Amino acid sequence: MPQDKGRTFVTQSISFPPELLASAKQRAERLGLPFSTYVQKCIERDLVARDPIVFEERDPQALMVAEDPPAGRSKSARNK
């Protein structure tokens, strides 16, 4: 019977692009960690460091989507 170490875990399902998942699993294996521990440690490190996370547009055409709506049209009206 496993001993209770005072830790509670919750299962969370997330989706990955196949290439990212394969690379992350390889990295975890090289570090000698189970994949779930590797993901937990990455998140913990991010939350402790609190460095800014910057998302950059890769497609110059995508910038047009982020433009302000024309005068008289709200963003919520545009998304309907």
Backbone atoms as SQL, in Angstrom:
CREATE TABLE atoms (id INTEGER PRIMARY KEY, chain TEXT, resi INTEGER, resn TEXT, atom TEXT, x REAL, y REAL, z REAL);
INSERT INTO atoms VALUES
  (1, 'A', 1, 'MET', 'N', 0.849, -1.180, 0.000),
  (2, 'A', 1, 'MET', 'CA', 0.000, 0.000, 0.000),
  (3, 'A', 1, 'MET', 'C', 0.897, 1.247, 0.000),
  (4, 'A', 2, 'PRO', 'N', 0.696, 2.189, -0.947),
  (5, 'A', 2, 'PRO', 'CA', 1.532, 3.395, -0.988),
  (6, 'A', 2, 'PRO', 'C', 1.305, 4.268, 0.245),
  (7, 'A', 3, 'GLN', 'N', 2.384, 4.877, 0.691),
  (8, 'A', 3, 'GLN', 'CA', 2.285, 5.788, 1.825),
  (9, 'A', 3, 'GLN', 'C', 1.825, 7.156, 1.353),
  (10, 'A', 4, 'ASP', 'N', 0.980, 7.793, 2.156),
  (11, 'A', 4, 'ASP', 'CA', 0.517, 9.146, 1.857),
  (12, 'A', 4, 'ASP', 'C', 1.637, 10.114, 2.223),
  (13, 'A', 5, 'LYS', 'N', 2.127, 10.850, 1.268),
  (14, 'A', 5, 'LYS', 'CA', 3.215, 11.803, 1.504),
  (15, 'A', 5, 'LYS', 'C', 2.681, 13.221, 1.695),
  (16, 'A', 6, 'GLY', 'N', 1.364, 13.341, 1.930),
  (17, 'A', 6, 'GLY', 'CA', 0.797, 14.662, 2.140),
  (18, 'A', 6, 'GLY', 'C', 0.642, 15.472, 0.865),
  (19, 'A', 7, 'ARG', 'N', 0.728, 14.831, -0.277),
  (20, 'A', 7, 'ARG', 'CA', 0.607, 15.536, -1.555),
  (21, 'A', 7, 'ARG', 'C', -0.672, 15.109, -2.246),
  (22, 'A', 8, 'THR', 'N', -1.321, 16.050, -2.860),
  (23, 'A', 8, 'THR', 'CA', -2.524, 15.779, -3.632),
  (24, 'A', 8, 'THR', 'C', -2.264, 16.164, -5.082),
  (25, 'A', 9, 'PHE', 'N', -2.640, 15.324, -5.997),
  (26, 'A', 9, 'PHE', 'CA', -2.457, 15.603, -7.412),
  (27, 'A', 9, 'PHE', 'C', -3.809, 15.637, -8.104),
  (28, 'A', 10, 'VAL', 'N', -3.909, 16.463, -9.116),
  (29, 'A', 10, 'VAL', 'CA', -5.108, 16.575, -9.934),
  (30, 'A', 10, 'VAL', 'C', -4.685, 16.311, -11.374),
  (31, 'A', 11, 'THR', 'N', -5.452, 15.525, -12.071),
  (32, 'A', 11, 'THR', 'CA', -5.160, 15.241, -13.470),
  (33, 'A', 11, 'THR', 'C', -5.742, 16.356, -14.337),
  (34, 'A', 12, 'GLN', 'N', -4.930, 16.831, -15.284),
  (35, 'A', 12, 'GLN', 'CA', -5.350, 17.888, -16.204),
  (36, 'A', 12, 'GLN', 'C', -4.965, 17.460, -17.610),
  (37, 'A', 13, 'SER', 'N', -5.907, 17.440, -18.499),
  (38, 'A', 13, 'SER', 'CA', -5.632, 17.077, -19.880),
  (39, 'A', 13, 'SER', 'C', -5.310, 18.329, -20.686),
  (40, 'A', 14, 'ILE', 'N', -4.220, 18.282, -21.453),
  (41, 'A', 14, 'ILE', 'CA', -3.870, 19.395, -22.343),
  (42, 'A', 14, 'ILE', 'C', -3.474, 18.819, -23.696),
  (43, 'A', 15, 'SER', 'N', -3.564, 19.633, -24.728),
  (44, 'A', 15, 'SER', 'CA', -3.213, 19.209, -26.078),
  (45, 'A', 15, 'SER', 'C', -1.883, 19.819, -26.485),
  (46, 'A', 16, 'PHE', 'N', -1.107, 19.062, -27.244),
  (47, 'A', 16, 'PHE', 'CA', 0.185, 19.517, -27.751),
  (48, 'A', 16, 'PHE', 'C', 0.248, 19.274, -29.254),
  (49, 'A', 17, 'PRO', 'N', 0.947, 20.120, -29.981),
  (50, 'A', 17, 'PRO', 'CA', 1.293, 19.742, -31.348),
  (51, 'A', 17, 'PRO', 'C', 2.202, 18.500, -31.255),
  (52, 'A', 18, 'PRO', 'N', 2.056, 17.544, -32.156),
  (53, 'A', 18, 'PRO', 'CA', 2.816, 16.290, -32.052),
  (54, 'A', 18, 'PRO', 'C', 4.339, 16.474, -31.927),
  (55, 'A', 19, 'GLU', 'N', 4.908, 17.418, -32.686),
  (56, 'A', 19, 'GLU', 'CA', 6.351, 17.623, -32.649),
  (57, 'A', 19, 'GLU', 'C', 6.800, 18.171, -31.289),
  (58, 'A', 20, 'LEU', 'N', 6.016, 19.070, -30.723),
  (59, 'A', 20, 'LEU', 'CA', 6.341, 19.633, -29.418),
  (60, 'A', 20, 'LEU', 'C', 6.279, 18.559, -28.341),
  (61, 'A', 21, 'LEU', 'N', 5.260, 17.732, -28.379),
  (62, 'A', 21, 'LEU', 'CA', 5.112, 16.665, -27.401),
  (63, 'A', 21, 'LEU', 'C', 6.284, 15.691, -27.495),
  (64, 'A', 22, 'ALA', 'N', 6.651, 15.301, -28.704),
  (65, 'A', 22, 'ALA', 'CA', 7.766, 14.364, -28.883),
  (66, 'A', 22, 'ALA', 'C', 9.066, 14.957, -28.342),
  (67, 'A', 23, 'SER', 'N', 9.321, 16.235, -28.641),
  (68, 'A', 23, 'SER', 'CA', 10.540, 16.889, -28.149),
  (69, 'A', 23, 'SER', 'C', 10.538, 17.003, -26.632),
  (70, 'A', 24, 'ALA', 'N', 9.399, 17.345, -26.055),
  (71, 'A', 24, 'ALA', 'CA', 9.302, 17.480, -24.606),
  (72, 'A', 24, 'ALA', 'C', 9.505, 16.136, -23.918),
  (73, 'A', 25, 'LYS', 'N', 8.949, 15.081, -24.477),
  (74, 'A', 25, 'LYS', 'CA', 9.135, 13.751, -23.891),
  (75, 'A', 25, 'LYS', 'C', 10.594, 13.313, -23.978),
  (76, 'A', 26, 'GLN', 'N', 11.247, 13.636, -25.087),
  (77, 'A', 26, 'GLN', 'CA', 12.672, 13.313, -25.228),
  (78, 'A', 26, 'GLN', 'C', 13.502, 14.080, -24.201),
  (79, 'A', 27, 'ARG', 'N', 13.175, 15.350, -24.013),
  (80, 'A', 27, 'ARG', 'CA', 13.903, 16.170, -23.031),
  (81, 'A', 27, 'ARG', 'C', 13.714, 15.610, -21.626),
  (82, 'A', 28, 'ALA', 'N', 12.490, 15.250, -21.264),
  (83, 'A', 28, 'ALA', 'CA', 12.217, 14.670, -19.949),
  (84, 'A', 28, 'ALA', 'C', 13.024, 13.389, -19.762),
  (85, 'A', 29, 'GLU', 'N', 13.053, 12.565, -20.787),
  (86, 'A', 29, 'GLU', 'CA', 13.802, 11.309, -20.697),
  (87, 'A', 29, 'GLU', 'C', 15.296, 11.567, -20.500),
  (88, 'A', 30, 'ARG', 'N', 15.843, 12.531, -21.249),
  (89, 'A', 30, 'ARG', 'CA', 17.271, 12.859, -21.093),
  (90, 'A', 30, 'ARG', 'C', 17.584, 13.371, -19.693),
  (91, 'A', 31, 'LEU', 'N', 16.598, 14.038, -19.068),
  (92, 'A', 31, 'LEU', 'CA', 16.782, 14.541, -17.704),
  (93, 'A', 31, 'LEU', 'C', 16.493, 13.471, -16.652),
  (94, 'A', 32, 'GLY', 'N', 15.995, 12.317, -17.096),
  (95, 'A', 32, 'GLY', 'CA', 15.676, 11.245, -16.167),
  (96, 'A', 32, 'GLY', 'C', 14.411, 11.500, -15.373),
  (97, 'A', 33, 'LEU', 'N', 13.485, 12.251, -15.970),
  (98, 'A', 33, 'LEU', 'CA', 12.236, 12.601, -15.294),
  (99, 'A', 33, 'LEU', 'C', 11.047, 11.992, -16.015),
  (100, 'A', 34, 'PRO', 'N', 10.009, 11.631, -15.270),
  (101, 'A', 34, 'PRO', 'CA', 8.741, 11.309, -15.938),
  (102, 'A', 34, 'PRO', 'C', 8.221, 12.577, -16.626),
  (103, 'A', 35, 'PHE', 'N', 7.490, 12.402, -17.716),
  (104, 'A', 35, 'PHE', 'CA', 7.000, 13.554, -18.462),
  (105, 'A', 35, 'PHE', 'C', 6.193, 14.503, -17.586),
  (106, 'A', 36, 'SER', 'N', 5.304, 13.959, -16.734),
  (107, 'A', 36, 'SER', 'CA', 4.469, 14.823, -15.886),
  (108, 'A', 36, 'SER', 'C', 5.325, 15.651, -14.921),
  (109, 'A', 37, 'THR', 'N', 6.393, 15.068, -14.397),
  (110, 'A', 37, 'THR', 'CA', 7.281, 15.813, -13.495),
  (111, 'A', 37, 'THR', 'C', 7.997, 16.914, -14.263),
  (112, 'A', 38, 'TYR', 'N', 8.437, 16.614, -15.475),
  (113, 'A', 38, 'TYR', 'CA', 9.099, 17.619, -16.308),
  (114, 'A', 38, 'TYR', 'C', 8.175, 18.815, -16.551),
  (115, 'A', 39, 'VAL', 'N', 6.921, 18.544, -16.910),
  (116, 'A', 39, 'VAL', 'CA', 5.959, 19.625, -17.158),
  (117, 'A', 39, 'VAL', 'C', 5.723, 20.425, -15.870),
  (118, 'A', 40, 'GLN', 'N', 5.548, 19.738, -14.750),
  (119, 'A', 40, 'GLN', 'CA', 5.355, 20.421, -13.464),
  (120, 'A', 40, 'GLN', 'C', 6.529, 21.337, -13.153),
  (121, 'A', 41, 'LYS', 'N', 7.750, 20.841, -13.347),
  (122, 'A', 41, 'LYS', 'CA', 8.944, 21.640, -13.047),
  (123, 'A', 41, 'LYS', 'C', 9.047, 22.846, -13.972),
  (124, 'A', 42, 'CYS', 'N', 8.690, 22.683, -15.240),
  (125, 'A', 42, 'CYS', 'CA', 8.704, 23.821, -16.171),
  (126, 'A', 42, 'CYS', 'C', 7.727, 24.902, -15.713),
  (127, 'A', 43, 'ILE', 'N', 6.533, 24.496, -15.304),
  (128, 'A', 43, 'ILE', 'CA', 5.528, 25.456, -14.837),
  (129, 'A', 43, 'ILE', 'C', 5.983, 26.107, -13.537),
  (130, 'A', 44, 'GLU', 'N', 6.496, 25.298, -12.604),
  (131, 'A', 44, 'GLU', 'CA', 6.996, 25.849, -11.334),
  (132, 'A', 44, 'GLU', 'C', 8.088, 26.893, -11.588),
  (133, 'A', 45, 'ARG', 'N', 9.006, 26.574, -12.481),
  (134, 'A', 45, 'ARG', 'CA', 10.099, 27.501, -12.792),
  (135, 'A', 45, 'ARG', 'C', 9.554, 28.813, -13.361),
  (136, 'A', 46, 'ASP', 'N', 8.588, 28.717, -14.254),
  (137, 'A', 46, 'ASP', 'CA', 7.981, 29.916, -14.831),
  (138, 'A', 46, 'ASP', 'C', 7.301, 30.754, -13.753),
  (139, 'A', 47, 'LEU', 'N', 6.576, 30.113, -12.865),
  (140, 'A', 47, 'LEU', 'CA', 5.838, 30.843, -11.833),
  (141, 'A', 47, 'LEU', 'C', 6.768, 31.489, -10.805),
  (142, 'A', 48, 'VAL', 'N', 7.912, 30.865, -10.533),
  (143, 'A', 48, 'VAL', 'CA', 8.877, 31.440, -9.592),
  (144, 'A', 48, 'VAL', 'C', 9.620, 32.600, -10.247),
  (145, 'A', 49, 'ALA', 'N', 10.049, 32.411, -11.486),
  (146, 'A', 49, 'ALA', 'CA', 10.842, 33.435, -12.179),
  (147, 'A', 49, 'ALA', 'C', 10.011, 34.676, -12.500),
  (148, 'A', 50, 'ARG', 'N', 8.750, 34.466, -12.860),
  (149, 'A', 50, 'ARG', 'CA', 7.845, 35.565, -13.229),
  (150, 'A', 50, 'ARG', 'C', 8.402, 36.456, -14.331),
  (151, 'A', 51, 'ASP', 'N', 9.230, 35.867, -15.194),
  (152, 'A', 51, 'ASP', 'CA', 9.720, 36.626, -16.336),
  (153, 'A', 51, 'ASP', 'C', 8.564, 36.885, -17.281),
  (154, 'A', 52, 'PRO', 'N', 8.613, 37.990, -18.009),
  (155, 'A', 52, 'PRO', 'CA', 7.525, 38.251, -18.957),
  (156, 'A', 52, 'PRO', 'C', 7.495, 37.180, -20.045),
  (157, 'A', 53, 'ILE', 'N', 6.310, 36.809, -20.426),
  (158, 'A', 53, 'ILE', 'CA', 6.134, 35.888, -21.541),
  (159, 'A', 53, 'ILE', 'C', 5.673, 36.726, -22.722),
  (160, 'A', 54, 'VAL', 'N', 6.450, 36.698, -23.778),
  (161, 'A', 54, 'VAL', 'CA', 6.166, 37.523, -24.946),
  (162, 'A', 54, 'VAL', 'C', 5.747, 36.619, -26.095),
  (163, 'A', 55, 'PHE', 'N', 4.603, 36.909, -26.658),
  (164, 'A', 55, 'PHE', 'CA', 4.124, 36.181, -27.821),
  (165, 'A', 55, 'PHE', 'C', 4.328, 37.076, -29.037),
  (166, 'A', 56, 'GLU', 'N', 4.991, 36.540, -30.040),
  (167, 'A', 56, 'GLU', 'CA', 5.259, 37.311, -31.249),
  (168, 'A', 56, 'GLU', 'C', 4.496, 36.711, -32.419),
  (169, 'A', 57, 'GLU', 'N', 4.001, 37.573, -33.274),
  (170, 'A', 57, 'GLU', 'CA', 3.316, 37.126, -34.485),
  (171, 'A', 57, 'GLU', 'C', 4.350, 36.556, -35.444),
  (172, 'A', 58, 'ARG', 'N', 4.107, 35.372, -35.956),
  (173, 'A', 58, 'ARG', 'CA', 4.998, 34.774, -36.939),
  (174, 'A', 58, 'ARG', 'C', 4.557, 35.107, -38.355),
  (175, 'A', 59, 'ASP', 'N', 3.268, 35.352, -38.505),
  (176, 'A', 59, 'ASP', 'CA', 2.702, 35.632, -39.816),
  (177, 'A', 59, 'ASP', 'C', 2.358, 37.105, -39.887),
  (178, 'A', 60, 'PRO', 'N', 3.030, 37.882, -40.738),
  (179, 'A', 60, 'PRO', 'CA', 2.738, 39.314, -40.818),
  (180, 'A', 60, 'PRO', 'C', 1.273, 39.604, -41.127),
  (181, 'A', 61, 'GLN', 'N', 0.578, 38.698, -41.843),
  (182, 'A', 61, 'GLN', 'CA', -0.828, 38.896, -42.157),
  (183, 'A', 61, 'GLN', 'C', -1.676, 38.840, -40.902),
  (184, 'A', 62, 'ALA', 'N', -1.225, 38.120, -39.858),
  (185, 'A', 62, 'ALA', 'CA', -1.989, 37.988, -38.620),
  (186, 'A', 62, 'ALA', 'C', -2.093, 39.326, -37.900),
  (187, 'A', 63, 'LEU', 'N', -1.165, 40.229, -38.164),
  (188, 'A', 63, 'LEU', 'CA', -1.208, 41.534, -37.515),
  (189, 'A', 63, 'LEU', 'C', -2.471, 42.290, -37.892),
  (190, 'A', 64, 'MET', 'N', -2.982, 42.067, -39.079),
  (191, 'A', 64, 'MET', 'CA', -4.197, 42.752, -39.512),
  (192, 'A', 64, 'MET', 'C', -5.379, 42.338, -38.634),
  (193, 'A', 65, 'VAL', 'N', -5.399, 41.126, -38.157),
  (194, 'A', 65, 'VAL', 'CA', -6.489, 40.643, -37.317),
  (195, 'A', 65, 'VAL', 'C', -6.504, 41.384, -35.988),
  (196, 'A', 66, 'ALA', 'N', -5.330, 41.799, -35.521),
  (197, 'A', 66, 'ALA', 'CA', -5.213, 42.431, -34.204),
  (198, 'A', 66, 'ALA', 'C', -5.472, 43.936, -34.247),
  (199, 'A', 67, 'GLU', 'N', -5.739, 44.491, -35.406),
  (200, 'A', 67, 'GLU', 'CA', -5.970, 45.931, -35.503),
  (201, 'A', 67, 'GLU', 'C', -7.252, 46.330, -34.794),
  (202, 'A', 68, 'ASP', 'N', -7.317, 47.596, -34.361),
  (203, 'A', 68, 'ASP', 'CA', -8.534, 48.109, -33.739),
  (204, 'A', 68, 'ASP', 'C', -9.665, 48.105, -34.765),
  (205, 'A', 69, 'PRO', 'N', -10.895, 47.897, -34.302),
  (206, 'A', 69, 'PRO', 'CA', -12.030, 47.906, -35.233),
  (207, 'A', 69, 'PRO', 'C', -12.255, 49.307, -35.797),
  (208, 'A', 70, 'PRO', 'N', -12.872, 49.394, -36.961),
  (209, 'A', 70, 'PRO', 'CA', -13.179, 50.706, -37.517),
  (210, 'A', 70, 'PRO', 'C', -14.063, 51.502, -36.556),
  (211, 'A', 71, 'ALA', 'N', -13.998, 52.808, -36.661),
  (212, 'A', 71, 'ALA', 'CA', -14.803, 53.685, -35.793),
  (213, 'A', 71, 'ALA', 'C', -16.267, 53.291, -35.892),
  (214, 'A', 72, 'GLY', 'N', -16.947, 53.249, -34.747),
  (215, 'A', 72, 'GLY', 'CA', -18.362, 52.927, -34.721),
  (216, 'A', 72, 'GLY', 'C', -18.657, 51.450, -34.573),
  (217, 'A', 73, 'ARG', 'N', -17.637, 50.593, -34.676),
  (218, 'A', 73, 'ARG', 'CA', -17.830, 49.146, -34.494),
  (219, 'A', 73, 'ARG', 'C', -17.037, 48.690, -33.289),
  (220, 'A', 74, 'SER', 'N', -17.697, 48.091, -32.341),
  (221, 'A', 74, 'SER', 'CA', -16.997, 47.580, -31.168),
  (222, 'A', 74, 'SER', 'C', -16.386, 46.239, -31.476),
  (223, 'A', 75, 'LYS', 'N', -15.411, 45.832, -30.672),
  (224, 'A', 75, 'LYS', 'CA', -14.785, 44.515, -30.843),
  (225, 'A', 75, 'LYS', 'C', -15.808, 43.405, -30.667),
  (226, 'A', 76, 'SER', 'N', -16.732, 43.561, -29.712),
  (227, 'A', 76, 'SER', 'CA', -17.722, 42.510, -29.473),
  (228, 'A', 76, 'SER', 'C', -18.653, 42.373, -30.665),
  (229, 'A', 77, 'ALA', 'N', -18.996, 43.451, -31.334),
  (230, 'A', 77, 'ALA', 'CA', -19.857, 43.394, -32.513),
  (231, 'A', 77, 'ALA', 'C', -19.133, 42.698, -33.661),
  (232, 'A', 78, 'ARG', 'N', -17.831, 42.917, -33.748),
  (233, 'A', 78, 'ARG', 'CA', -17.034, 42.326, -34.812),
  (234, 'A', 78, 'ARG', 'C', -16.926, 40.811, -34.641),
  (235, 'A', 79, 'ASN', 'N', -16.923, 40.333, -33.397),
  (236, 'A', 79, 'ASN', 'CA', -16.727, 38.908, -33.134),
  (237, 'A', 79, 'ASN', 'C', -18.024, 38.114, -33.209),
  (238, 'A', 80, 'LYS', 'N', -19.140, 38.736, -33.489),
  (239, 'A', 80, 'LYS', 'CA', -20.419, 38.005, -33.533),
  (240, 'A', 80, 'LYS', 'C', -20.640, 37.398, -34.881);
